[in-house]
Amino acid sequence: MKIRSAIIISLLAFFFYSCSDNDSLTDNNSRLWYRYPAKYWNSQALHVGNGYFGASFFGGVEEEVVALSEKSMWTGGPAEGDWTRAGVNPDAAKSLPLIRKAVLEGESQKADKLITDSFFGSSELFGNFTSVGSLVIKFLNHETSAENYQRVLDLNRSLGLIQYNIGETAFKREYFCSYPDKVLAMRFSSGAAKKISFNLTMNIMQDSSDIVISGNTFKVRGVINKNFRPFVVLIQIKNDGGVVSKEGDFLTVREADAVELYLTVATNYEMKYPDYTGDDPEKITNDIINRLSDRSFEDLKMDHIYDYRSLYDRVKFSVEGNTEAEKLPTNERYQRLKTGESDPGYKTLAFNLGRYMIISSSRPKTLPANLQGVWNAFKAAPWAGNYQSNINLQEIYWSCGPTDLAECQQSYIDWIDNLSISGREIAKRIYGTNGWVSHTTGNIWGHAAPIGGHPWGMYPMGAAWHCQHVWDQFAFTQDTQYLKVQAYPLLKEASIFWLENLIKVNGYYITAPTVSAEHGALMTDKGLNPAFHDSISSKYHYSIPGVYQDMEMLWDLFTNTSSAAMITGDNIFADSLLKIRQDLMPLKIGKYGQLQEWFEDIDNPECHHRHIAHLYAVCPGKQIDPFKTPELAAAAKKSLDMRGDGRFPDQELAAGGNWARAHRMWCWTRLLDGNRANKILSRCLTKRVLKTDSLFSMRNMAGSVKIFLWKANYIVISSSMVLLLFRGALPKCLYNHISMG
């Protein structure tokens, strides 16, 4: 059913031990607020965004810093015919039959070596998401200590706010990032005349740029490192009183009553195969700023709020909380939670933040959210800020359908559509077949080839998983025009690829080469043991035959494509898919009562791997259901129990962070155990994962702390909302307290 009208969800003491009739949502469950400026971007700065670009403000009294990022600020570049530099190993096609032969003969290590030596390609053109830099504003006459300081992110209206007093003068700063007008708008004001004076400049992250100041305009022209694509940052100042002038690389304002700043940023990128080149960023930014010339700040703000709330207000989530706790600043609420104090509304705040983040970082005609969403303060974002397609990218968008944010997912669908063009080339050049395929990592240049190394690089299921979202977009919108024009061609060609690449063994189809997401096993005296999954050893095996992750993804791909084919009248193809589906290697229950990860029963209770790829059939897939397939559902629960709910650092060389917990929460909810899902969520919000005072997660890497904003989003969206949607997972006392419209 299409979810278009607002969904009103009243949840009373859900997750939290009591039931009542109060369904109010307090203001402090819709805002992050603090009594001090931010010091660290990774864990304290507050973030606004419009899908195109993002801004992170610190709120310093004497010096405001606003970190800027724009989603097309990427190094690397498109293939443009040079497929070797874009990830195609020249020996891949001829090595493929040798790899498959090794897999089928049980020679996993031989297959692994062939993949490493002659299948993985070059990452030379892959690149990384990079930052624009920082806007720096030095306020004058602010040396005296500030009083009554507040730093706020209003999630209801997508507004940032800084306010404080110096002496008897009240100062106020407002921030919002408008999607309809493609601008970051800022307004600095005070309660007295002639109090706004500052020097403005930018610290650019890229190596080559120039600052041009003319009148009330501050402009940066530069090129992105390594690929030399142009970018422009343009700021227009509107001052109420005072004087605007130039001092070197500073634009200065003296003794104004109030000042408005309008900032936009652009590159020449356009998601257009094969060269991905669009308009001149100078023209783009000039046009944007010129359109604002006769618009007031309040007018822009009103349009921004209307646009944002048209999405945000579709879902409301409230609980009966602790009213005293909710009066406290966000950091103090977090500190109370860590000591075990009750604050049910904190989960409402987390849920609202999750919706805010997806709306702020993924809108139609923009690039989709990457591992950093739209926010980045590094020259090279962690994990390149890539479109990691073995769960991370997909998990960002899981809740768009259930929470009526299909518009936010459309940018992902369009990115998939563009990816399929390169994916057809990869299918032909590496696999020698039709259809389209993609692998683990993606970028803005259409990268679809296998690169990297074991265990994460050999992952041919990217396209199949992307297609789950292609179908879900139709399932939630029921847009038949979208299905016919965009969705079905993607689904059909992804299915054709696998129809030509499945291998039949003992009457059933399997895939090869492939790896169960980032997981393998160590050969021991007692056989393969996947509990040693991150070991560095010459006895390690990755290309283990019979990967159930793939079977489950293909079961869903063929099911969804068949449904789409029936709707569009392609009945013969629909029937052919269902016939092949029935011959996919059937799921098996192992010696511990678990759902097996591989055809060989090698699962081990001591294995706590971060990925639970073999539970795709539970979520996001539809193959396992507690009512329709109770035995498989029970086996899935056993697998979840064996893997555990949290991190096991002694086993993990790579982080099993929020994304892994979110997948577990979704699975437990699909299996109708909301209490178990809530237990994981509660740990995430306190001691284990979101160990900061701003609800944004961070992790230490190579001696420095870096943020992964979307790890926070994985949790907050993938927790409370799914528990609400599956009423069978709720405590009985709450069952009648949920209403949807």
ROKOLVEX-537924 format. One line per field, with one value per residue (C-alpha): residue number from 0; y, x, z. Coordinates in Angstrom, 1 decimal. Example, Ala and Ser with C-alpha at 12.3 -4.5 7.8 and 13.67 -1.06 7.14 Angstrom:
2
nulo = c(0	1)
y = c(-4.5	-1.1)
x = c(12.3	13.7)
z = c(7.8	7.1)
END
This chain:
741
nulo = c(0	1	2	3	4	5	6	7	8	9	10	11	12	13	14	15	16	17	18	19	20	21	22	23	24	25	26	27	28	29	30	31	32	33	34	35	36	37	38	39	40	41	42	43	44	45	46	47	48	49	50	51	52	53	54	55	56	57	58	59	60	61	62	63	64	65	66	67	68	69	70	71	72	73	74	75	76	77	78	79	80	81	82	83	84	85	86	87	88	89	90	91	92	93	94	95	96	97	98	99	100	101	102	103	104	105	106	107	108	109	110	111	112	113	114	115	116	117	118	119	120	121	122	123	124	125	126	127	128	129	130	131	132	133	134	135	136	137	138	139	140	141	142	143	144	145	146	147	148	149	150	151	152	153	154	155	156	157	158	159	160	161	162	163	164	165	166	167	168	169	170	171	172	173	174	175	176	177	178	179	180	181	182	183	184	185	186	187	188	189	190	191	192	193	194	195	196	197	198	199	200	201	202	203	204	205	206	207	208	209	210	211	212	213	214	215	216	217	218	219	220	221	222	223	224	225	226	227	228	229	230	231	232	233	234	235	236	237	238	239	240	241	242	243	244	245	246	247	248	249	250	251	252	253	254	255	256	257	258	259	260	261	262	263	264	265	266	267	268	269	270	271	272	273	274	275	276	277	278	279	280	281	282	283	284	285	286	287	288	289	290	291	292	293	294	295	296	297	298	299	300	301	302	303	304	305	306	307	308	309	310	311	312	313	314	315	316	317	318	319	320	321	322	323	324	325	326	327	328	329	330	331	332	333	334	335	336	337	338	339	340	341	342	343	344	345	346	347	348	349	350	351	352	353	354	355	356	357	358	359	360	361	362	363	364	365	366	367	368	369	370	371	372	373	374	375	376	377	378	379	380	381	382	383	384	385	386	387	388	389	390	391	392	393	394	395	396	397	398	399	400	401	402	403	404	405	406	407	408	409	410	411	412	413	414	415	416	417	418	419	420	421	422	423	424	425	426	427	428	429	430	431	432	433	434	435	436	437	438	439	440	441	442	443	444	445	446	447	448	449	450	451	452	453	454	455	456	457	458	459	460	461	462	463	464	465	466	467	468	469	470	471	472	473	474	475	476	477	478	479	480	481	482	483	484	485	486	487	488	489	490	491	492	493	494	495	496	497	498	499	500	501	502	503	504	505	506	507	508	509	510	511	512	513	514	515	516	517	518	519	520	521	522	523	524	525	526	527	528	529	530	531	532	533	534	535	536	537	538	539	540	541	542	543	544	545	546	547	548	549	550	551	552	553	554	555	556	557	558	559	560	561	562	563	564	565	566	567	568	569	570	571	572	573	574	575	576	577	578	579	580	581	582	583	584	585	586	587	588	589	590	591	592	593	594	595	596	597	598	599	600	601	602	603	604	605	606	607	608	609	610	611	612	613	614	615	616	617	618	619	620	621	622	623	624	625	626	627	628	629	630	631	632	633	634	635	636	637	638	639	640	641	642	643	644	645	646	647	648	649	650	651	652	653	654	655	656	657	658	659	660	661	662	663	664	665	666	667	668	669	670	671	672	673	674	675	676	677	678	679	680	681	682	683	684	685	686	687	688	689	690	691	692	693	694	695	696	697	698	699	700	701	702	703	704	705	706	707	708	709	710	711	712	713	714	715	716	717	718	719	720	721	722	723	724	725	726	727	728	729	730	731	732	733	734	735	736	737	738	739	740)
y = c(0.0	3.5	5.5	9.1	10.7	11.4	8.4	9.2	6.8	7.1	4.7	4.8	3.5	1.4	-0.4	1.1	-0.9	1.0	1.9	5.0	7.2	10.2	10.5	14.0	14.7	17.1	19.8	18.4	15.2	17.1	19.0	18.6	21.4	22.3	25.0	25.1	25.4	22.3	21.5	18.3	18.0	14.3	14.2	17.6	19.8	20.1	19.4	20.9	19.7	19.9	16.7	18.7	19.8	19.8	22.3	21.5	24.4	24.6	27.7	29.2	32.6	34.4	32.3	30.4	27.5	25.9	22.8	22.4	19.4	18.9	15.3	15.5	16.6	13.4	12.6	9.8	9.8	7.8	5.0	6.8	3.7	3.0	0.0	-1.3	1.7	1.5	-1.9	-4.5	-6.9	-7.8	-11.5	-11.7	-13.2	-16.0	-16.7	-17.0	-20.6	-21.6	-20.0	-21.7	-25.0	-24.6	-23.7	-26.7	-29.0	-27.7	-26.0	-22.7	-21.4	-22.0	-20.0	-17.3	-16.9	-16.8	-14.1	-12.0	-12.4	-12.2	-11.1	-8.1	-4.9	-1.6	1.1	3.9	5.8	5.0	8.1	9.3	11.7	14.9	18.0	21.6	23.1	25.4	28.8	30.8	33.8	35.8	38.0	41.2	42.6	39.1	38.6	38.9	35.6	34.7	34.0	32.1	30.2	27.7	25.7	24.0	21.8	22.0	18.7	19.8	22.7	21.8	24.9	25.6	28.2	29.8	32.4	34.0	37.2	39.4	41.9	43.2	42.4	39.3	37.7	35.2	33.2	31.2	28.5	26.4	24.6	24.9	22.2	24.2	27.2	25.2	27.6	27.6	30.7	32.3	35.3	37.0	39.6	41.2	43.0	46.3	48.4	48.2	45.1	42.7	43.0	40.1	39.0	36.1	33.8	30.2	27.5	25.3	21.6	21.3	22.1	24.7	27.5	31.3	33.7	36.6	39.3	42.0	44.2	42.0	38.8	36.3	33.6	30.6	29.1	25.9	22.4	19.1	17.3	14.8	15.1	18.9	19.2	22.8	23.8	27.2	28.4	31.7	33.7	36.8	39.2	41.3	43.7	45.8	48.8	48.9	48.7	45.7	45.8	43.7	43.2	40.7	37.3	38.5	40.0	42.3	43.6	46.4	47.7	46.2	45.7	42.3	40.4	37.7	35.3	33.1	30.4	27.9	25.5	23.4	21.4	20.6	17.1	15.7	12.0	11.5	8.6	8.4	11.7	12.8	16.5	19.1	22.9	25.3	25.7	29.4	29.6	27.3	29.3	32.7	31.6	30.4	33.5	35.8	34.1	35.2	38.8	40.0	37.3	37.9	35.6	35.0	34.2	31.6	30.2	29.8	27.9	25.8	24.8	24.0	21.8	20.0	19.4	18.1	15.1	15.1	15.5	12.4	10.4	11.2	9.1	9.8	8.0	8.8	9.9	11.3	15.0	16.1	14.3	15.9	19.4	18.8	19.5	16.5	15.8	15.7	13.3	11.1	11.1	10.2	7.3	5.9	5.6	3.7	6.5	6.3	8.6	6.9	10.1	9.8	7.1	9.4	12.0	9.4	8.4	12.0	12.6	9.6	11.0	14.4	13.0	11.1	14.1	16.4	14.2	12.5	14.3	14.0	15.1	14.9	12.1	9.5	9.6	7.9	6.4	10.0	11.0	14.5	15.6	15.4	17.3	15.2	15.4	11.7	10.5	7.3	4.2	6.7	7.8	5.3	3.6	0.4	-2.1	-5.2	-3.7	-0.1	1.8	-0.3	0.0	3.8	3.5	0.6	2.8	5.2	3.1	2.2	5.8	7.4	8.9	7.5	10.9	10.6	7.1	8.3	9.6	6.1	4.6	7.0	6.2	2.5	3.3	5.0	2.3	-0.3	1.3	0.5	-2.8	-4.0	-3.4	-5.3	-8.2	-8.4	-7.7	-9.9	-12.5	-12.6	-12.4	-10.1	-8.2	-6.0	-6.6	-4.6	-5.4	-4.2	-0.6	2.2	5.9	8.8	7.7	4.5	2.1	-1.5	-3.8	-6.0	-4.3	-4.6	-7.9	-10.7	-10.9	-7.9	-7.4	-10.6	-9.7	-9.9	-9.4	-5.6	-5.3	-8.0	-6.1	-2.7	-4.2	-5.0	-1.2	-0.8	-3.1	-1.6	1.8	0.5	-1.6	1.5	4.0	1.8	4.0	1.8	4.4	4.2	0.4	0.2	2.9	2.6	-0.3	-3.3	-2.8	-2.8	-5.8	-7.8	-7.1	-8.0	-11.2	-12.0	-11.7	-14.3	-16.6	-16.7	-17.1	-19.7	-23.0	-26.2	-28.8	-31.9	-30.6	-27.2	-23.8	-22.0	-19.0	-18.8	-17.0	-15.3	-14.8	-14.6	-11.0	-10.4	-13.9	-17.0	-19.7	-21.0	-24.6	-26.3	-29.9	-30.3	-28.7	-25.2	-22.9	-19.5	-18.3	-17.3	-15.0	-12.1	-14.1	-13.5	-17.0	-19.1	-21.5	-19.1	-19.9	-17.4	-19.0	-21.6	-23.2	-22.9	-19.4	-19.0	-15.2	-15.4	-17.9	-15.7	-12.6	-14.3	-15.8	-12.3	-10.9	-13.5	-13.2	-9.4	-9.4	-12.0	-9.9	-6.9	-8.9	-10.0	-6.4	-5.2	-8.2	-10.0	-13.3	-15.7	-14.2	-14.1	-17.9	-18.6	-16.9	-18.9	-22.1	-21.3	-20.1	-23.5	-25.0	-22.6	-24.4	-24.8	-23.4	-25.8	-26.1	-27.2	-29.3	-26.6	-25.9	-22.8	-21.5	-22.5	-19.8	-22.2	-25.5	-27.3	-27.3	-25.4	-22.7	-22.4	-21.1	-19.2	-17.2	-13.7	-12.2	-8.7	-9.6	-11.9	-12.1	-15.5	-13.9	-11.7	-14.0	-12.7	-9.0	-7.3	-10.4	-12.0	-15.7	-16.5	-15.6	-16.8	-17.8	-19.1	-20.8	-21.4	-23.9	-21.6	-18.7	-20.7	-21.6	-17.9	-17.1	-19.7	-18.1	-14.7	-16.1	-17.6	-14.4	-12.3	-8.8	-6.7	-6.4	-8.9	-7.0	-10.1	-11.4	-8.3	-6.5	-4.5	-2.7	-4.4	-1.2	0.3	-1.1	-4.7	-4.0	-2.4	-5.5	-7.6	-5.3	-5.5	-9.3	-9.7	-7.4	-9.5	-12.5	-10.8	-10.3	-6.5	-6.9	-8.3	-5.6	-3.0	-4.5	-3.9	-0.4	0.5	-0.6	1.3	4.6	4.4	2.4	0.5	2.6	6.2	7.1	10.8	13.6	14.5	11.1	10.9	8.0	8.0	5.7	6.0	5.4	5.6	7.9	10.3	10.3	10.3	10.3	8.0	9.9	7.2	4.7	6.8	6.9	3.1	2.7	5.4	4.7	0.9	0.6	2.3	2.5	-1.2	-2.2	0.0	-1.3	-5.0	-5.0	-8.6	-7.6	-5.2	-5.8	-6.7	-3.6	-1.4	-3.2	-0.9	2.3	2.6	4.4	5.0	7.2)
x = c(0.0	1.3	2.1	1.4	-0.5	1.2	1.8	0.9	2.6	1.8	4.1	3.7	6.6	7.6	10.9	10.7	8.8	5.5	2.3	0.1	-2.1	0.3	1.5	3.1	6.4	8.5	10.5	13.8	13.1	13.2	16.4	20.1	21.2	24.3	25.6	29.0	30.6	31.8	35.5	35.5	33.9	33.6	31.6	30.3	29.7	26.1	25.2	22.8	22.5	20.3	21.4	23.7	26.1	26.5	27.7	28.9	29.0	30.9	29.4	32.5	31.9	35.0	35.5	32.8	34.0	31.7	33.1	31.8	31.4	29.8	28.9	30.5	33.8	35.6	39.0	39.5	37.4	35.3	36.6	36.0	37.1	40.1	38.6	41.9	42.5	38.8	39.1	39.0	41.9	43.0	43.3	40.0	37.9	40.4	41.0	37.2	36.8	39.9	38.6	35.3	36.9	39.0	35.9	33.9	36.8	37.1	40.4	39.4	42.9	43.8	40.7	41.7	45.1	43.7	41.3	44.0	46.5	44.3	40.7	40.9	41.6	43.2	41.7	43.6	40.5	38.4	39.2	37.6	35.1	37.0	36.2	35.8	37.3	36.1	34.5	36.2	34.5	36.4	34.0	35.4	34.7	33.9	36.8	34.6	33.1	29.7	26.8	23.5	25.1	23.1	24.0	20.9	20.0	16.2	15.1	11.5	12.5	16.0	17.5	20.7	20.9	23.6	22.7	24.5	24.9	28.1	27.5	24.0	23.9	22.2	23.7	22.0	23.1	20.8	21.7	19.8	20.6	17.9	17.1	14.8	17.2	20.5	22.0	23.4	21.8	23.2	22.0	24.0	22.1	22.2	19.9	21.7	22.8	26.2	27.3	28.1	31.7	33.8	36.5	35.5	37.8	38.0	40.6	40.3	41.2	42.2	45.8	45.0	42.5	42.2	40.1	38.3	36.6	34.5	32.1	29.8	30.9	33.4	34.4	36.7	37.8	39.7	40.3	39.9	43.1	44.4	41.7	41.7	38.0	36.8	34.8	33.5	32.3	30.3	29.2	26.9	26.7	23.7	24.3	21.9	24.0	27.7	30.5	31.7	35.2	38.2	41.4	43.7	41.9	39.4	36.0	35.3	32.1	32.1	29.4	26.4	23.1	22.6	24.3	22.9	25.3	24.2	26.7	26.5	29.1	29.3	31.6	31.2	30.0	26.8	25.8	25.9	27.9	30.5	32.3	30.2	30.7	28.0	27.8	30.5	30.4	30.9	27.7	25.8	26.8	26.2	22.7	21.8	22.9	21.4	18.0	18.1	18.7	15.2	14.4	14.5	16.0	12.6	11.2	13.9	13.6	9.8	10.3	13.0	10.9	7.9	9.9	11.6	8.5	6.6	8.8	9.7	6.1	4.9	5.9	5.5	6.9	6.2	6.6	5.8	9.2	11.0	10.0	12.8	15.5	14.1	14.7	18.4	20.9	21.6	25.0	23.7	20.9	23.6	25.6	22.6	21.8	25.3	24.8	21.6	19.1	15.8	15.2	12.8	12.5	16.2	15.2	12.6	15.3	17.5	14.7	14.0	17.7	17.8	14.9	16.5	19.8	18.3	16.2	19.3	21.6	19.6	17.1	15.9	18.5	21.3	23.9	22.8	24.2	27.6	29.3	29.6	26.1	26.9	29.3	33.0	35.9	38.8	40.9	40.2	37.1	37.3	36.8	37.0	33.4	32.4	29.1	29.9	27.4	27.6	25.2	26.2	24.7	21.6	21.1	21.1	17.9	16.1	13.6	12.8	9.8	8.4	8.7	7.3	10.5	10.5	11.7	14.8	15.5	15.1	18.6	19.9	17.7	19.0	22.5	21.8	20.4	23.6	25.7	24.0	25.6	29.1	27.7	26.9	30.5	31.8	29.5	30.8	34.5	35.0	32.2	31.6	27.8	24.8	23.0	24.7	26.7	28.4	30.6	31.5	32.6	31.0	31.7	30.3	32.0	30.0	32.6	31.3	34.4	35.9	38.9	40.6	41.4	40.0	37.7	35.7	36.6	35.2	31.5	29.5	26.1	26.1	23.6	21.3	21.1	20.7	17.7	16.0	15.6	14.6	11.7	10.9	10.6	7.7	6.3	5.8	4.8	2.9	4.2	3.6	5.3	8.4	8.2	8.0	10.5	13.2	12.7	11.9	14.8	17.2	15.6	15.5	19.1	20.4	18.4	19.7	23.3	22.7	20.7	23.9	26.3	24.7	26.5	24.6	26.0	24.2	20.9	21.1	22.4	25.2	27.4	31.2	33.4	32.0	32.6	30.1	30.4	33.9	33.9	35.9	37.4	40.7	41.7	42.4	43.0	39.2	38.4	37.4	36.5	34.9	35.5	39.0	37.6	40.1	43.2	46.3	47.3	48.4	45.6	42.8	40.0	37.6	36.2	34.2	31.6	27.9	27.4	23.8	24.0	23.9	21.1	18.9	19.6	18.9	15.7	14.5	15.8	14.1	10.9	10.7	11.7	9.0	6.4	7.5	7.5	3.9	2.8	4.5	3.2	6.5	4.9	7.2	10.3	8.4	7.7	11.3	12.6	10.4	11.5	15.2	14.4	13.1	16.5	18.6	20.6	18.0	18.6	19.9	19.7	23.0	24.1	23.5	20.1	21.4	20.8	23.9	26.2	27.7	26.5	29.1	28.1	31.1	29.4	30.9	29.2	32.4	32.1	30.8	31.4	30.1	28.3	25.2	25.0	23.3	20.4	19.5	16.5	15.2	15.9	15.9	14.7	11.3	12.2	12.2	9.1	8.1	4.6	5.3	8.7	8.7	11.6	13.9	12.9	13.9	17.2	17.7	17.2	19.8	22.2	21.6	22.2	25.5	26.7	25.9	24.5	27.6	31.3	34.0	37.2	39.4	37.9	37.5	40.3	37.6	34.9	31.6	29.8	26.4	25.5	26.0	23.8	21.2	21.0	20.5	17.8	15.9	16.2	15.0	12.1	11.2	11.4	8.9	11.3	11.1	12.5	15.8	15.9	15.4	18.2	20.6	19.4	19.8	23.4	24.0	22.7	24.9	28.1	28.9	28.6	27.4	29.9	29.6	27.4	25.9	24.4	27.0	29.3	33.0	35.9	39.7	41.7	45.5	45.7	43.0	39.2	37.0	33.3	30.9	27.7	25.7	26.5	24.3	21.7	21.8	20.8	18.3	16.2	16.7	15.5	12.4	10.7	10.9	9.8	6.7	5.9	5.8	3.0	3.6	7.0	5.4	4.5	0.8	0.0	1.1	-0.6	-3.7	-1.8	-0.4	-2.3	-1.3	-3.0)
z = c(0.0	-0.9	2.3	1.4	4.2	7.5	9.7	13.3	15.6	19.3	21.3	25.0	27.1	24.1	24.7	28.2	30.8	31.3	29.5	29.6	27.4	27.1	23.5	23.5	21.9	24.0	22.3	23.6	21.8	18.6	19.0	20.0	22.2	24.3	26.6	25.1	21.6	19.8	19.9	17.7	14.3	14.6	17.8	18.7	15.6	14.4	10.8	8.2	4.6	1.5	-0.4	-2.6	0.1	3.8	6.5	10.0	12.4	15.7	17.3	18.7	20.3	19.1	16.0	14.1	11.9	9.3	7.6	4.1	1.8	-1.5	-2.7	-6.1	-4.6	-5.6	-6.8	-9.4	-12.5	-15.0	-17.3	-20.5	-22.4	-20.2	-18.4	-17.2	-15.0	-14.0	-12.4	-15.2	-14.9	-18.5	-17.4	-15.6	-18.4	-19.1	-15.4	-14.6	-15.8	-13.9	-10.7	-11.0	-11.6	-8.5	-6.4	-7.6	-6.9	-3.4	-4.0	-2.2	-1.7	-5.4	-6.3	-3.8	-5.4	-8.9	-7.8	-6.2	-9.1	-12.1	-11.2	-9.0	-11.0	-10.6	-8.3	-10.0	-11.1	-8.1	-6.1	-2.8	-1.4	-0.4	1.6	0.3	3.5	6.2	6.3	9.2	10.7	13.4	15.4	16.8	20.3	21.6	23.9	27.0	28.3	26.9	29.1	28.5	25.7	23.6	20.5	18.9	16.0	15.6	14.0	13.5	11.2	10.1	11.6	13.4	16.2	18.3	21.0	23.8	25.7	26.0	28.7	28.1	24.4	23.1	20.0	17.6	14.7	12.5	9.9	7.4	4.2	1.7	-0.9	-3.1	-3.3	-3.1	-0.6	2.9	4.6	7.7	9.7	12.4	14.6	18.0	20.4	19.9	16.9	15.2	17.2	14.3	13.1	11.7	9.3	6.9	4.9	3.9	4.5	1.4	1.7	-2.0	-3.0	-5.7	-5.3	-5.4	-3.4	-5.2	-3.1	-4.9	-3.1	-1.0	-2.8	-1.6	-4.1	-4.2	-7.5	-7.3	-8.7	-7.0	-6.2	-8.7	-11.3	-11.6	-12.0	-11.2	-8.1	-7.0	-3.6	-3.8	-0.8	-1.0	1.9	2.7	5.5	7.5	8.2	8.7	6.1	4.0	2.6	1.6	3.6	1.8	1.7	4.2	3.6	6.5	8.1	10.6	12.9	11.1	12.9	11.2	8.4	6.1	4.3	1.3	0.3	-2.5	-3.9	-7.1	-9.3	-13.0	-12.2	-13.7	-13.3	-17.0	-18.5	-19.9	-19.0	-16.0	-17.0	-16.7	-16.5	-15.5	-11.7	-12.1	-14.0	-11.6	-8.5	-10.1	-11.2	-7.7	-6.0	-8.6	-8.1	-4.4	-5.0	-4.2	-1.7	2.1	4.7	6.2	2.8	2.1	5.6	5.2	1.9	3.4	6.4	4.3	1.9	4.8	6.9	3.8	4.4	8.0	9.3	7.6	10.6	14.3	17.1	20.7	24.1	27.6	28.9	31.8	31.8	34.1	32.0	28.8	30.1	30.2	27.4	25.1	26.5	30.1	29.0	27.5	30.7	32.7	30.4	30.8	34.6	34.0	34.6	32.7	29.7	27.2	25.1	24.2	21.8	20.3	19.8	18.1	15.8	14.9	14.2	11.8	9.7	9.8	8.4	5.5	4.5	4.8	2.7	0.0	-2.2	-5.8	-8.5	-5.9	-5.5	-2.9	0.6	0.9	3.9	5.2	4.2	2.7	5.5	5.4	6.9	5.5	2.4	2.0	3.8	5.8	3.6	0.7	1.7	-1.0	-1.8	0.1	-1.4	0.8	3.3	4.3	1.4	1.3	5.1	4.8	2.6	4.3	6.0	3.2	2.1	5.6	6.7	3.6	2.3	-1.3	-2.6	-0.6	-2.0	-5.6	-5.7	-4.9	-7.6	-10.2	-9.1	-9.6	-13.1	-14.0	-12.5	-14.7	-17.8	-16.5	-15.0	-18.5	-19.6	-16.6	-17.3	-20.9	-20.2	-17.1	-17.2	-21.0	-20.5	-20.9	-18.2	-15.6	-12.4	-9.8	-6.8	-3.4	-3.8	-5.8	-6.4	-8.4	-11.6	-12.3	-10.9	-11.0	-11.2	-8.6	-6.9	-3.5	-1.8	0.2	2.0	0.9	-2.8	-4.3	-4.0	-7.2	-5.5	-5.4	-8.3	-6.9	-3.6	-5.2	-7.1	-3.8	-3.4	-7.1	-6.4	-2.9	-4.5	-6.6	-3.8	-1.6	-4.3	-6.7	-9.5	-12.6	-14.9	-12.7	-12.9	-16.6	-17.5	-14.9	-12.4	-14.6	-17.1	-14.1	-12.5	-15.8	-16.8	-13.3	-13.5	-17.0	-15.8	-13.2	-15.5	-17.6	-14.7	-12.4	-12.1	-11.7	-9.2	-8.2	-9.6	-7.9	-8.9	-7.1	-7.7	-8.2	-7.6	-4.6	-0.9	2.0	2.8	4.3	5.9	5.4	7.5	8.8	8.0	11.4	12.4	12.7	9.4	8.4	11.3	10.5	14.1	13.0	10.4	10.6	11.0	8.9	7.9	4.9	5.9	5.4	2.8	1.3	-1.9	0.0	-2.3	-1.7	-0.3	1.0	1.0	-2.8	-3.0	-0.8	-2.7	-6.0	-4.6	-3.9	-7.2	-9.3	-7.2	-7.5	-11.1	-11.9	-10.2	-12.1	-15.4	-14.7	-14.2	-17.4	-19.4	-19.8	-18.7	-20.4	-18.7	-15.3	-15.6	-16.5	-13.4	-11.1	-12.7	-12.1	-8.6	-7.6	-8.5	-6.4	-3.7	-0.9	2.5	5.1	8.9	10.5	13.4	16.0	14.7	12.9	9.4	7.5	6.0	3.5	2.0	4.1	7.8	9.2	11.3	14.8	18.0	18.8	15.6	16.2	12.8	12.2	8.9	9.1	5.3	5.4	7.2	4.2	3.8	7.1	6.3	4.0	2.1	2.3	2.0	5.7	7.7	11.2	10.0	6.5	7.2	11.0	11.0	9.0	11.3	14.3	12.6	11.9	15.6	16.5	14.1	15.6	19.1	18.0	16.4	19.4	19.6	20.0	19.1	19.8	19.4	20.0	16.7	14.7	12.9	11.2	13.0	13.5	14.4	14.2	10.8	12.1	15.1	13.0	10.8	13.9	15.2	11.9	11.9	15.5	14.6	11.5	13.8	16.2	19.1	19.8	23.2	21.8	19.2	21.9	24.0	21.2	20.6	24.3	24.3	21.1	22.6	25.6	26.2	23.1	20.0	20.2	22.8	22.2	23.6	20.2	19.1	16.3	16.3	16.1	15.9	16.4	13.4	13.1	16.1	15.1	15.6	12.6	12.3	10.5	10.7	8.9	11.6	13.8	11.1	10.7	14.3	14.9	11.8	11.8	15.4	16.7	13.3	12.4	15.8	15.3	11.9	12.9	15.4	16.3	17.8	20.3	23.9	24.1	26.3	23.4	20.6	20.6	21.0	17.5	14.7	11.1	8.6)
END
